[in-house]
Amino acid sequence: SDAFRYELAVDLMQKLTDTQNRLELTPMLASIPSGTSLGMSNLLPNNGITADTSGGNLEWKIDGEKTVSTNREKILQTVEAESVTVRYADFVKMNRDEQRNLLKNNIVYIYHNWMDTIGDDITSEHYTFESVKACISQLYDLIERMYRSLNTYSILLTADHGFLFNYETISEASKQSLPSFDKSYKE
């Protein structure tokens, strides 16, 4: 789940706790910069991630493959050939038979990006706390459905990074100029 903070995982875990589930929550230290492009790359199987700056932009790669969302399945398949990726929004639109068929694969990577979509857009970021509730509810429903109706018994939920939030507008006096660099790359 993109931008799903540790504290949100604690809340979700408390909601999921029952006698039938074995739940474990393990924090990890994020890489810097902490953002989707590198965070999701860190969650993919790899023997090292490289930074490619040849085109003037910063692009992360695993075994020569850019780690953009369209390549995640290809990268997973280097480890497990039957792996598939699907967006959460597409998965929940499937009927139960379609979902079961998809889940027959060894690794199914369901990419949930609700938190990041809301919080990373200046036009919607003020809905962050409301979207937290929706995000926890969506993931709870997904996990419960997978466990209770789709015969899935091993689920790993990961987050690539958290988010910072401030209800107050940051004043100009609080802002600082970026230091000058000989060369910088845009991610």
C-alpha positions in Angstrom: 0.0 0.0 0.0 1.6 3.2 -1.2 2.4 5.7 1.6 0.8 3.5 4.3 2.4 4.7 7.5 3.5 2.4 10.3 0.8 3.8 12.6 -1.8 3.0 10.1 -0.6 -0.6 10.0 -0.9 -0.8 13.8 -4.6 0.4 13.5 -5.2 -2.1 10.7 -3.6 -4.9 12.7 -5.8 -4.2 15.7 -8.8 -4.4 13.5 -7.7 -7.7 12.0 -6.8 -9.4 15.3 -8.8 -12.5 16.0 -8.0 -16.0 17.2 -7.7 -17.4 13.6 -5.0 -15.1 12.3 -1.3 -14.9 13.1 -0.3 -11.3 12.6 3.1 -9.8 12.7 4.1 -6.2 12.3 7.8 -5.5 11.6 9.0 -1.9 11.0 11.8 -1.2 8.5 14.0 1.8 8.0 13.2 3.5 4.7 15.8 4.5 2.2 16.4 8.1 1.5 14.9 9.6 -0.6 11.6 8.2 0.8 9.2 8.1 -2.0 7.3 5.7 -4.3 9.9 5.2 -7.0 12.7 4.0 -4.7 10.4 2.7 -1.9 8.6 0.3 -4.2 11.9 -0.7 -5.8 13.2 -1.7 -2.4 10.1 -4.0 -2.0 10.8 -5.9 -5.2 13.2 -8.8 -5.2 16.6 -7.6 -6.1 20.4 -8.1 -5.6 20.9 -4.4 -5.8 19.2 -1.3 -7.1 21.1 1.0 -9.4 20.5 4.7 -10.2 20.6 5.6 -13.8 21.2 9.3 -14.5 22.2 9.0 -18.2 19.0 10.7 -19.5 19.3 13.7 -17.1 16.7 12.2 -14.8 17.1 9.8 -11.9 15.7 6.4 -12.7 16.0 3.3 -10.4 16.7 -0.1 -12.0 16.9 -3.7 -11.0 19.0 -5.9 -13.3 18.7 -3.2 -16.0 14.9 -2.9 -15.8 13.4 0.4 -14.7 11.4 -0.1 -11.6 8.4 1.9 -12.8 5.0 0.3 -12.1 4.6 -1.1 -15.6 7.8 -3.2 -15.0 7.0 -4.6 -11.5 5.5 -7.8 -12.9 8.5 -8.4 -15.2 10.8 -7.9 -12.2 8.8 -10.3 -10.0 8.8 -12.9 -12.7 12.6 -13.0 -12.7 12.2 -14.7 -9.3 8.8 -16.5 -9.7 7.7 -17.0 -13.3 4.0 -17.2 -12.4 3.9 -13.9 -10.6 1.3 -11.3 -11.6 0.6 -7.7 -10.6 -2.8 -6.0 -10.5 -4.0 -2.7 -9.3 -6.3 -2.8 -6.2 -9.0 -0.9 -8.1 -9.0 -3.5 -10.8 -8.9 -6.4 -8.4 -12.0 -5.3 -6.5 -13.9 -4.9 -9.7 -13.4 -8.6 -10.5 -16.0 -11.2 -9.6 -15.1 -13.9 -7.1 -14.2 -16.5 -9.8 -11.8 -14.1 -11.6 -10.2 -13.2 -8.2 -9.8 -16.9 -7.3 -8.3 -17.6 -10.7 -5.8 -14.7 -10.4 -4.8 -15.8 -6.9 -3.8 -19.3 -8.1 -0.5 -17.7 -9.1 2.4 -18.1 -6.8 2.8 -14.4 -6.1 0.1 -11.8 -6.6 1.2 -8.3 -6.1 -1.9 -6.1 -5.5 -0.8 -2.5 -5.8 -3.0 -0.2 -3.5 -2.3 3.5 -3.9 -5.2 5.3 -2.2 -3.1 7.0 0.5 -0.5 8.3 -1.9 -3.0 9.4 -4.5 -4.9 11.6 -1.9 -2.0 12.8 0.1 0.4 13.6 -2.7 -1.8 16.0 -4.5 -2.1 19.6 -3.3 -5.8 19.7 -4.4 -6.8 16.7 -2.2 -4.1 16.6 0.6 -6.5 18.2 3.1 -8.5 15.0 2.9 -5.6 13.0 4.3 -7.2 12.0 7.6 -10.5 11.0 6.0 -8.5 9.0 3.4 -6.7 7.2 6.3 -10.0 5.7 7.4 -10.9 4.8 3.9 -7.5 3.2 3.3 -7.7 1.1 6.4 -11.2 0.0 5.6 -10.2 -0.9 2.0 -7.3 -3.0 3.1 -9.3 -4.6 5.9 -12.0 -5.6 3.5 -9.5 -6.9 1.0 -7.6 -9.0 3.5 -10.9 -10.4 5.0 -12.2 -11.3 1.5 -8.9 -13.0 0.5 -8.9 -15.0 3.8 -12.6 -15.8 4.1 -13.8 -16.1 0.5 -10.8 -16.6 -1.8 -8.8 -19.3 0.1 -5.7 -17.2 0.6 -3.9 -17.9 3.8 -0.6 -16.0 3.5 -0.8 -12.3 3.0 2.1 -9.9 3.2 1.2 -6.2 3.4 4.0 -3.8 2.7 4.4 0.0 2.5 7.0 1.8 0.5 7.0 5.0 2.5 4.9 7.1 4.9 3.8 10.7 4.5 4.2 14.0 6.3 1.1 16.1 6.9 0.4 19.6 8.3 -3.0 21.2 8.4 -1.3 24.6 8.6 -0.1 26.4 5.5 3.7 26.7 5.7 4.6 30.3 5.8 7.2 31.8 3.4 9.4 32.6 6.5 9.5 28.9 7.4 10.7 27.8 4.0 14.3 27.4 3.1 16.0 27.7 -0.3 17.5 24.5 -1.7 21.3 24.5 -1.5 23.1 24.9 -4.9 24.4 21.8 -6.6 26.8 21.3 -9.4 24.3 18.8 -10.8 21.0 17.5 -9.6 18.5 15.0 -11.0 14.8 15.0 -11.0 13.1 11.8 -10.0 
